[in-house]
Amino acid sequence: MSDDQASGSLRESRRLQRIHTSREQILEIAEEMFAQHGYAKTSLKEIAERSEFSVGAIYTFFESKNDLLHAVLRRRSEVELQRMAELVATAGEPSELLLALARLEIDYFRAHRDWASLMIGFLVPGGSPDGGSPPGNWFSSGYRRAMNIQAEVIERGQAAGTVRDGDPQALARLFSALIISFHQMDAELNPTPLNFNLDQFLGFIRATFVLTPLSSRA
């Protein structure tokens, strides 16, 4: 590679890095403002001002405010799915992996509270953050990936005799629905939580999905 080619490659790398940094900055601000002020009450102009960009600059990254909302949701969702897949790929007793999966999903929502409040708005049946349209195909695809990850652990547990019988996909949906319900009552996420903590919830998951070994039964 010539010096000119190397210099051009370095410039291009720096340009792409600036684009990535700018996009991430806009997403961070939008996530915070959508969650704290509401989607309908947050304008692109306000996001631009907080991000120190022009509205026109935002339109170079996102087609519309709704497109920006979907990008905010998709960004962290992809990371969560990756972590779920990595956890399931590790060795371990499937029933314990199932409990670890529940904890991972809860901890991830707790670590990203603004994103979590937006996601819960879409995950709850009939929910939608005050005016934002339902996510597109990526949301359905992500949901299927999450169900497949959970179903894989359940199926492995059934084969090992440590997870209850039943259609793994159906049980995965019930497992996911319970986690979503816990998000809604979690004291870490809600100003008016119900009196049901994480240890109690994980105990409920264990009692619902995990079979007691014959040797420990009365």
SULPENOR-V136704 format. One record per helix or strand. SS is the DSSP state (~ for helix, > for strand). FROM is the first residue (numbers start at 1). LEN is the number of residues. If there is no record, write none. Layout:
SS_FROM_LEN + SS_FROM_LEN
This chain:
~_3_35 + ~_44_8 + ~_55_7 + ~_65_24 + ~_94_18 + ~_113_11 + ~_137_24 + >_163_1 + ~_168_18 + ~_198_12 + >_210_1 + ~_214_3
